[in-house]
Amino acid sequence: MLDFGWAELLIIVAVAVFVVGPQDVPKIMYGLGRLLRRFQYIKFAVSKQFDEVLNAGDIEELRKGVNFEETRDEDSVQQEMINDEPDTK
């Protein structure tokens, strides 16, 4: 995504020290670190919720498939068994 080498990072740090000042650089780096950590957590939380929604959908689909067999009443099962038997007459 962003491809920075050591030379580019050194130039960015040098410009930041000149623009912001040497006393404020640690504060800005700390704030930037906290911001990046929050973004990582938001990304993790969203992906976790997405996975939970997908898993809930899969489980619900499996549950419907299993309950399909349970919803058939005994009469329909016996009727199917009668229809499946070969005629021996």
Backbone as XML, in Angstrom:
<?xml version="1.0"?>
<chain id="A" units="angstrom">
  <residue number="1" name="MET">
    <atom name="N" x="0.837" y="-1.178" z="0.000"/>
    <atom name="CA" x="0.000" y="0.000" z="0.000"/>
    <atom name="C" x="0.883" y="1.243" z="0.000"/>
  </residue>
  <residue number="2" name="LEU">
    <atom name="N" x="1.461" y="1.605" z="1.114"/>
    <atom name="CA" x="2.403" y="2.724" z="1.168"/>
    <atom name="C" x="3.794" y="2.132" z="1.308"/>
  </residue>
  <residue number="3" name="ASP">
    <atom name="N" x="4.648" y="2.428" z="0.371"/>
    <atom name="CA" x="5.977" y="1.844" z="0.380"/>
    <atom name="C" x="6.994" y="2.939" z="0.686"/>
  </residue>
  <residue number="4" name="PHE">
    <atom name="N" x="7.361" y="3.036" z="1.964"/>
    <atom name="CA" x="8.347" y="4.016" z="2.399"/>
    <atom name="C" x="9.652" y="3.302" z="2.699"/>
  </residue>
  <residue number="5" name="GLY">
    <atom name="N" x="10.739" y="3.889" z="2.250"/>
    <atom name="CA" x="12.063" y="3.385" z="2.597"/>
    <atom name="C" x="12.604" y="4.179" z="3.777"/>
  </residue>
  <residue number="6" name="TRP">
    <atom name="N" x="13.824" y="3.788" z="4.211"/>
    <atom name="CA" x="14.422" y="4.492" z="5.350"/>
    <atom name="C" x="14.720" y="5.950" z="5.020"/>
  </residue>
  <residue number="7" name="ALA">
    <atom name="N" x="15.104" y="6.230" z="3.811"/>
    <atom name="CA" x="15.428" y="7.602" z="3.429"/>
    <atom name="C" x="14.187" y="8.500" z="3.498"/>
  </residue>
  <residue number="8" name="GLU">
    <atom name="N" x="13.060" y="7.993" z="3.010"/>
    <atom name="CA" x="11.830" y="8.786" z="3.059"/>
    <atom name="C" x="11.384" y="9.025" z="4.500"/>
  </residue>
  <residue number="9" name="LEU">
    <atom name="N" x="11.482" y="7.986" z="5.335"/>
    <atom name="CA" x="11.090" y="8.147" z="6.745"/>
    <atom name="C" x="11.990" y="9.149" z="7.453"/>
  </residue>
  <residue number="10" name="LEU">
    <atom name="N" x="13.272" y="9.135" z="7.154"/>
    <atom name="CA" x="14.199" y="10.086" z="7.767"/>
    <atom name="C" x="13.858" y="11.520" z="7.358"/>
  </residue>
  <residue number="11" name="ILE">
    <atom name="N" x="13.500" y="11.725" z="6.104"/>
    <atom name="CA" x="13.115" y="13.063" z="5.638"/>
    <atom name="C" x="11.829" y="13.519" z="6.328"/>
  </residue>
  <residue number="12" name="ILE">
    <atom name="N" x="10.852" y="12.625" z="6.472"/>
    <atom name="CA" x="9.589" y="12.972" z="7.134"/>
    <atom name="C" x="9.833" y="13.348" z="8.583"/>
  </residue>
  <residue number="13" name="VAL">
    <atom name="N" x="10.689" y="12.599" z="9.283"/>
    <atom name="CA" x="10.995" y="12.903" z="10.685"/>
    <atom name="C" x="11.723" y="14.240" z="10.789"/>
  </residue>
  <residue number="14" name="ALA">
    <atom name="N" x="12.654" y="14.506" z="9.900"/>
    <atom name="CA" x="13.389" y="15.774" z="9.929"/>
    <atom name="C" x="12.452" y="16.954" z="9.700"/>
  </residue>
  <residue number="15" name="VAL">
    <atom name="N" x="11.556" y="16.832" z="8.740"/>
    <atom name="CA" x="10.599" y="17.911" z="8.483"/>
    <atom name="C" x="9.674" y="18.095" z="9.682"/>
  </residue>
  <residue number="16" name="ALA">
    <atom name="N" x="9.246" y="16.997" z="10.288"/>
    <atom name="CA" x="8.370" y="17.085" z="11.453"/>
    <atom name="C" x="9.074" y="17.788" z="12.610"/>
  </residue>
  <residue number="17" name="VAL">
    <atom name="N" x="10.349" y="17.513" z="12.830"/>
    <atom name="CA" x="11.095" y="18.175" z="13.916"/>
    <atom name="C" x="11.214" y="19.667" z="13.637"/>
  </residue>
  <residue number="18" name="PHE">
    <atom name="N" x="11.468" y="20.057" z="12.393"/>
    <atom name="CA" x="11.588" y="21.477" z="12.068"/>
    <atom name="C" x="10.249" y="22.196" z="12.144"/>
  </residue>
  <residue number="19" name="VAL">
    <atom name="N" x="9.174" y="21.555" z="11.708"/>
    <atom name="CA" x="7.868" y="22.208" z="11.674"/>
    <atom name="C" x="7.248" y="22.262" z="13.064"/>
  </residue>
  <residue number="20" name="VAL">
    <atom name="N" x="7.269" y="21.173" z="13.780"/>
    <atom name="CA" x="6.571" y="21.083" z="15.062"/>
    <atom name="C" x="7.458" y="21.537" z="16.206"/>
  </residue>
  <residue number="21" name="GLY">
    <atom name="N" x="8.690" y="21.174" z="16.177"/>
    <atom name="CA" x="9.602" y="21.485" z="17.271"/>
    <atom name="C" x="9.968" y="20.209" z="18.007"/>
  </residue>
  <residue number="22" name="PRO">
    <atom name="N" x="11.182" y="20.173" z="18.538"/>
    <atom name="CA" x="11.646" y="18.934" z="19.162"/>
    <atom name="C" x="10.897" y="18.555" z="20.446"/>
  </residue>
  <residue number="23" name="GLN">
    <atom name="N" x="10.341" y="19.527" z="21.164"/>
    <atom name="CA" x="9.626" y="19.192" z="22.406"/>
    <atom name="C" x="8.268" y="18.563" z="22.133"/>
  </residue>
  <residue number="24" name="ASP">
    <atom name="N" x="7.637" y="18.922" z="21.034"/>
    <atom name="CA" x="6.285" y="18.440" z="20.755"/>
    <atom name="C" x="6.244" y="17.154" z="19.932"/>
  </residue>
  <residue number="25" name="VAL">
    <atom name="N" x="7.360" y="16.727" z="19.378"/>
    <atom name="CA" x="7.377" y="15.515" z="18.553"/>
    <atom name="C" x="6.947" y="14.281" z="19.352"/>
  </residue>
  <residue number="26" name="PRO">
    <atom name="N" x="7.448" y="14.056" z="20.578"/>
    <atom name="CA" x="6.987" y="12.871" z="21.324"/>
    <atom name="C" x="5.479" y="12.879" z="21.602"/>
  </residue>
  <residue number="27" name="LYS">
    <atom name="N" x="4.928" y="14.050" z="21.895"/>
    <atom name="CA" x="3.487" y="14.148" z="22.141"/>
    <atom name="C" x="2.698" y="13.798" z="20.880"/>
  </residue>
  <residue number="28" name="ILE">
    <atom name="N" x="3.162" y="14.298" z="19.743"/>
    <atom name="CA" x="2.479" y="14.024" z="18.489"/>
    <atom name="C" x="2.605" y="12.539" z="18.134"/>
  </residue>
  <residue number="29" name="MET">
    <atom name="N" x="3.774" y="11.956" z="18.330"/>
    <atom name="CA" x="3.956" y="10.529" z="18.048"/>
    <atom name="C" x="3.065" y="9.675" z="18.952"/>
  </residue>
  <residue number="30" name="TYR">
    <atom name="N" x="2.947" y="10.061" z="20.228"/>
    <atom name="CA" x="2.079" y="9.338" z="21.158"/>
    <atom name="C" x="0.619" y="9.416" z="20.698"/>
  </residue>
  <residue number="31" name="GLY">
    <atom name="N" x="0.180" y="10.605" z="20.313"/>
    <atom name="CA" x="-1.189" y="10.772" z="19.820"/>
    <atom name="C" x="-1.435" y="10.010" z="18.535"/>
  </residue>
  <residue number="32" name="LEU">
    <atom name="N" x="-0.449" y="10.006" z="17.647"/>
    <atom name="CA" x="-0.562" y="9.263" z="16.396"/>
    <atom name="C" x="-0.634" y="7.757" z="16.671"/>
  </residue>
  <residue number="33" name="GLY">
    <atom name="N" x="0.137" y="7.291" z="17.631"/>
    <atom name="CA" x="0.089" y="5.874" z="18.005"/>
    <atom name="C" x="-1.263" y="5.481" z="18.561"/>
  </residue>
  <residue number="34" name="ARG">
    <atom name="N" x="-1.824" y="6.346" z="19.410"/>
    <atom name="CA" x="-3.157" y="6.071" z="19.958"/>
    <atom name="C" x="-4.203" y="6.049" z="18.854"/>
  </residue>
  <residue number="35" name="LEU">
    <atom name="N" x="-4.094" y="6.964" z="17.912"/>
    <atom name="CA" x="-5.039" y="7.025" z="16.802"/>
    <atom name="C" x="-4.959" y="5.756" z="15.944"/>
  </residue>
  <residue number="36" name="LEU">
    <atom name="N" x="-3.751" y="5.321" z="15.639"/>
    <atom name="CA" x="-3.585" y="4.104" z="14.845"/>
    <atom name="C" x="-4.110" y="2.879" z="15.597"/>
  </residue>
  <residue number="37" name="ARG">
    <atom name="N" x="-3.895" y="2.850" z="16.919"/>
    <atom name="CA" x="-4.402" y="1.738" z="17.717"/>
    <atom name="C" x="-5.919" y="1.709" z="17.703"/>
  </residue>
  <residue number="38" name="ARG">
    <atom name="N" x="-6.547" y="2.869" z="17.780"/>
    <atom name="CA" x="-8.014" y="2.935" z="17.705"/>
    <atom name="C" x="-8.525" y="2.443" z="16.354"/>
  </residue>
  <residue number="39" name="PHE">
    <atom name="N" x="-7.844" y="2.834" z="15.281"/>
    <atom name="CA" x="-8.235" y="2.362" z="13.959"/>
    <atom name="C" x="-8.099" y="0.848" z="13.850"/>
  </residue>
  <residue number="40" name="GLN">
    <atom name="N" x="-7.039" y="0.299" z="14.433"/>
    <atom name="CA" x="-6.872" y="-1.151" z="14.417"/>
    <atom name="C" x="-8.003" y="-1.828" z="15.190"/>
  </residue>
  <residue number="41" name="TYR">
    <atom name="N" x="-8.376" y="-1.257" z="16.333"/>
    <atom name="CA" x="-9.458" y="-1.848" z="17.124"/>
    <atom name="C" x="-10.789" y="-1.766" z="16.374"/>
  </residue>
  <residue number="42" name="ILE">
    <atom name="N" x="-11.040" y="-0.644" z="15.733"/>
    <atom name="CA" x="-12.282" y="-0.500" z="14.963"/>
    <atom name="C" x="-12.310" y="-1.536" z="13.841"/>
  </residue>
  <residue number="43" name="LYS">
    <atom name="N" x="-11.187" y="-1.718" z="13.162"/>
    <atom name="CA" x="-11.103" y="-2.718" z="12.097"/>
    <atom name="C" x="-11.359" y="-4.114" z="12.662"/>
  </residue>
  <residue number="44" name="PHE">
    <atom name="N" x="-10.776" y="-4.420" z="13.810"/>
    <atom name="CA" x="-10.975" y="-5.729" z="14.440"/>
    <atom name="C" x="-12.435" y="-5.911" z="14.835"/>
  </residue>
  <residue number="45" name="ALA">
    <atom name="N" x="-13.047" y="-4.890" z="15.443"/>
    <atom name="CA" x="-14.433" y="-4.996" z="15.895"/>
    <atom name="C" x="-15.392" y="-5.185" z="14.718"/>
  </residue>
  <residue number="46" name="VAL">
    <atom name="N" x="-15.172" y="-4.457" z="13.648"/>
    <atom name="CA" x="-16.045" y="-4.583" z="12.477"/>
    <atom name="C" x="-15.897" y="-5.961" z="11.848"/>
  </residue>
  <residue number="47" name="SER">
    <atom name="N" x="-14.676" y="-6.440" z="11.718"/>
    <atom name="CA" x="-14.488" y="-7.769" z="11.125"/>
    <atom name="C" x="-15.056" y="-8.856" z="12.029"/>
  </residue>
  <residue number="48" name="LYS">
    <atom name="N" x="-14.962" y="-8.680" z="13.340"/>
    <atom name="CA" x="-15.527" y="-9.656" z="14.279"/>
    <atom name="C" x="-17.053" y="-9.683" z="14.161"/>
  </residue>
  <residue number="49" name="GLN">
    <atom name="N" x="-17.684" y="-8.521" z="14.082"/>
    <atom name="CA" x="-19.135" y="-8.467" z="13.928"/>
    <atom name="C" x="-19.556" y="-9.077" z="12.588"/>
  </residue>
  <residue number="50" name="PHE">
    <atom name="N" x="-18.794" y="-8.818" z="11.549"/>
    <atom name="CA" x="-19.096" y="-9.387" z="10.231"/>
    <atom name="C" x="-19.028" y="-10.906" z="10.289"/>
  </residue>
  <residue number="51" name="ASP">
    <atom name="N" x="-17.990" y="-11.437" z="10.951"/>
    <atom name="CA" x="-17.867" y="-12.885" z="11.088"/>
    <atom name="C" x="-19.019" y="-13.465" z="11.898"/>
  </residue>
  <residue number="52" name="GLU">
    <atom name="N" x="-19.440" y="-12.762" z="12.950"/>
    <atom name="CA" x="-20.550" y="-13.240" z="13.772"/>
    <atom name="C" x="-21.845" y="-13.281" z="12.972"/>
  </residue>
  <residue number="53" name="VAL">
    <atom name="N" x="-22.069" y="-12.284" z="12.142"/>
    <atom name="CA" x="-23.278" y="-12.266" z="11.312"/>
    <atom name="C" x="-23.252" y="-13.419" z="10.315"/>
  </residue>
  <residue number="54" name="LEU">
    <atom name="N" x="-22.093" y="-13.653" z="9.700"/>
    <atom name="CA" x="-21.983" y="-14.769" z="8.757"/>
    <atom name="C" x="-22.185" y="-16.106" z="9.459"/>
  </residue>
  <residue number="55" name="ASN">
    <atom name="N" x="-21.591" y="-16.267" z="10.633"/>
    <atom name="CA" x="-21.742" y="-17.520" z="11.366"/>
    <atom name="C" x="-23.182" y="-17.721" z="11.817"/>
  </residue>
  <residue number="56" name="ALA">
    <atom name="N" x="-23.839" y="-16.645" z="12.244"/>
    <atom name="CA" x="-25.236" y="-16.757" z="12.666"/>
    <atom name="C" x="-26.108" y="-17.166" z="11.479"/>
  </residue>
  <residue number="57" name="GLY">
    <atom name="N" x="-25.831" y="-16.644" z="10.316"/>
    <atom name="CA" x="-26.589" y="-17.020" z="9.120"/>
    <atom name="C" x="-26.372" y="-18.468" z="8.752"/>
  </residue>
  <residue number="58" name="ASP">
    <atom name="N" x="-25.131" y="-18.944" z="8.858"/>
    <atom name="CA" x="-24.841" y="-20.347" z="8.546"/>
    <atom name="C" x="-25.510" y="-21.271" z="9.546"/>
  </residue>
  <residue number="59" name="ILE">
    <atom name="N" x="-25.470" y="-20.916" z="10.807"/>
    <atom name="CA" x="-26.085" y="-21.753" z="11.837"/>
    <atom name="C" x="-27.593" y="-21.784" z="11.652"/>
  </residue>
  <residue number="60" name="GLU">
    <atom name="N" x="-28.171" y="-20.644" z="11.318"/>
    <atom name="CA" x="-29.622" y="-20.595" z="11.105"/>
    <atom name="C" x="-29.998" y="-21.460" z="9.900"/>
  </residue>
  <residue number="61" name="GLU">
    <atom name="N" x="-29.190" y="-21.433" z="8.862"/>
    <atom name="CA" x="-29.463" y="-22.247" z="7.684"/>
    <atom name="C" x="-29.369" y="-23.737" z="8.032"/>
  </residue>
  <residue number="62" name="LEU">
    <atom name="N" x="-28.362" y="-24.105" z="8.806"/>
    <atom name="CA" x="-28.239" y="-25.503" z="9.237"/>
    <atom name="C" x="-29.404" y="-25.902" z="10.139"/>
  </residue>
  <residue number="63" name="ARG">
    <atom name="N" x="-29.793" y="-24.985" z="11.007"/>
    <atom name="CA" x="-30.899" y="-25.266" z="11.919"/>
    <atom name="C" x="-32.186" y="-25.516" z="11.135"/>
  </residue>
  <residue number="64" name="LYS">
    <atom name="N" x="-32.411" y="-24.752" z="10.084"/>
    <atom name="CA" x="-33.601" y="-24.957" z="9.251"/>
    <atom name="C" x="-33.544" y="-26.313" z="8.564"/>
  </residue>
  <residue number="65" name="GLY">
    <atom name="N" x="-32.364" y="-26.702" z="8.093"/>
    <atom name="CA" x="-32.222" y="-27.994" z="7.439"/>
    <atom name="C" x="-32.489" y="-29.152" z="8.377"/>
  </residue>
  <residue number="66" name="VAL">
    <atom name="N" x="-32.041" y="-29.033" z="9.607"/>
    <atom name="CA" x="-32.266" y="-30.092" z="10.585"/>
    <atom name="C" x="-33.721" y="-30.114" z="11.013"/>
  </residue>
  <residue number="67" name="ASN">
    <atom name="N" x="-34.303" y="-28.981" z="11.224"/>
    <atom name="CA" x="-35.697" y="-28.911" z="11.669"/>
    <atom name="C" x="-36.668" y="-29.339" z="10.574"/>
  </residue>
  <residue number="68" name="PHE">
    <atom name="N" x="-36.238" y="-29.321" z="9.327"/>
    <atom name="CA" x="-37.108" y="-29.764" z="8.245"/>
    <atom name="C" x="-37.508" y="-31.220" z="8.460"/>
  </residue>
  <residue number="69" name="GLU">
    <atom name="N" x="-36.566" y="-32.033" z="8.870"/>
    <atom name="CA" x="-36.867" y="-33.444" z="9.110"/>
    <atom name="C" x="-37.787" y="-33.606" z="10.307"/>
  </residue>
  <residue number="70" name="GLU">
    <atom name="N" x="-37.657" y="-32.770" z="11.311"/>
    <atom name="CA" x="-38.483" y="-32.873" z="12.513"/>
    <atom name="C" x="-39.913" y="-32.415" z="12.272"/>
  </residue>
  <residue number="71" name="THR">
    <atom name="N" x="-40.108" y="-31.526" z="11.314"/>
    <atom name="CA" x="-41.447" y="-30.982" z="11.080"/>
    <atom name="C" x="-42.331" y="-31.933" z="10.289"/>
  </residue>
  <residue number="72" name="ARG">
    <atom name="N" x="-41.733" y="-32.914" z="9.663"/>
    <atom name="CA" x="-42.554" y="-33.881" z="8.939"/>
    <atom name="C" x="-43.306" y="-34.730" z="9.953"/>
  </residue>
  <residue number="73" name="ASP">
    <atom name="N" x="-44.582" y="-34.881" z="9.738"/>
    <atom name="CA" x="-45.370" y="-35.680" z="10.676"/>
    <atom name="C" x="-45.270" y="-37.158" z="10.320"/>
  </residue>
  <residue number="74" name="GLU">
    <atom name="N" x="-45.703" y="-37.967" z="11.236"/>
    <atom name="CA" x="-45.553" y="-39.408" z="11.101"/>
    <atom name="C" x="-46.362" y="-39.958" z="9.924"/>
  </residue>
  <residue number="75" name="ASP">
    <atom name="N" x="-47.522" y="-39.380" z="9.663"/>
    <atom name="CA" x="-48.354" y="-39.855" z="8.559"/>
    <atom name="C" x="-47.661" y="-39.667" z="7.206"/>
  </residue>
  <residue number="76" name="SER">
    <atom name="N" x="-47.004" y="-38.531" z="7.013"/>
    <atom name="CA" x="-46.340" y="-38.290" z="5.733"/>
    <atom name="C" x="-45.154" y="-39.232" z="5.552"/>
  </residue>
  <residue number="77" name="VAL">
    <atom name="N" x="-44.467" y="-39.572" z="6.649"/>
    <atom name="CA" x="-43.353" y="-40.509" z="6.558"/>
    <atom name="C" x="-43.864" y="-41.896" z="6.170"/>
  </residue>
  <residue number="78" name="GLN">
    <atom name="N" x="-44.964" y="-42.316" z="6.797"/>
    <atom name="CA" x="-45.528" y="-43.629" z="6.467"/>
    <atom name="C" x="-46.026" y="-43.653" z="5.023"/>
  </residue>
  <residue number="79" name="GLN">
    <atom name="N" x="-46.627" y="-42.556" z="4.571"/>
    <atom name="CA" x="-47.113" y="-42.489" z="3.188"/>
    <atom name="C" x="-45.947" y="-42.607" z="2.212"/>
  </residue>
  <residue number="80" name="GLU">
    <atom name="N" x="-44.819" y="-41.946" z="2.520"/>
    <atom name="CA" x="-43.647" y="-42.042" z="1.653"/>
    <atom name="C" x="-43.106" y="-43.464" z="1.628"/>
  </residue>
  <residue number="81" name="MET">
    <atom name="N" x="-43.128" y="-44.130" z="2.778"/>
    <atom name="CA" x="-42.635" y="-45.507" z="2.845"/>
    <atom name="C" x="-43.515" y="-46.434" z="2.006"/>
  </residue>
  <residue number="82" name="ILE">
    <atom name="N" x="-44.814" y="-46.202" z="2.041"/>
    <atom name="CA" x="-45.744" y="-47.020" z="1.257"/>
    <atom name="C" x="-45.512" y="-46.792" z="-0.233"/>
  </residue>
  <residue number="83" name="ASN">
    <atom name="N" x="-45.311" y="-45.537" z="-0.612"/>
    <atom name="CA" x="-45.103" y="-45.218" z="-2.027"/>
    <atom name="C" x="-43.772" y="-45.743" z="-2.540"/>
  </residue>
  <residue number="84" name="ASP">
    <atom name="N" x="-42.768" y="-45.869" z="-1.667"/>
    <atom name="CA" x="-41.450" y="-46.327" z="-2.085"/>
    <atom name="C" x="-41.347" y="-47.840" z="-2.179"/>
  </residue>
  <residue number="85" name="GLU">
    <atom name="N" x="-42.260" y="-48.592" z="-1.578"/>
    <atom name="CA" x="-42.204" y="-50.065" z="-1.619"/>
    <atom name="C" x="-42.551" y="-50.548" z="-3.026"/>
  </residue>
  <residue number="86" name="PRO">
    <atom name="N" x="-41.791" y="-51.497" z="-3.523"/>
    <atom name="CA" x="-42.106" y="-52.037" z="-4.861"/>
    <atom name="C" x="-43.319" y="-52.939" z="-4.796"/>
  </residue>
  <residue number="87" name="ASP">
    <atom name="N" x="-44.071" y="-52.946" z="-5.858"/>
    <atom name="CA" x="-45.252" y="-53.819" z="-5.930"/>
    <atom name="C" x="-44.785" y="-55.249" z="-6.215"/>
  </residue>
  <residue number="88" name="THR">
    <atom name="N" x="-45.210" y="-56.206" z="-5.388"/>
    <atom name="CA" x="-44.814" y="-57.610" z="-5.575"/>
    <atom name="C" x="-45.965" y="-58.449" z="-6.099"/>
  </residue>
  <residue number="89" name="LYS">
    <atom name="N" x="-47.013" y="-57.815" z="-6.564"/>
    <atom name="CA" x="-48.191" y="-58.543" z="-7.039"/>
    <atom name="C" x="-48.020" y="-59.081" z="-8.398"/>
  </residue>
</chain>
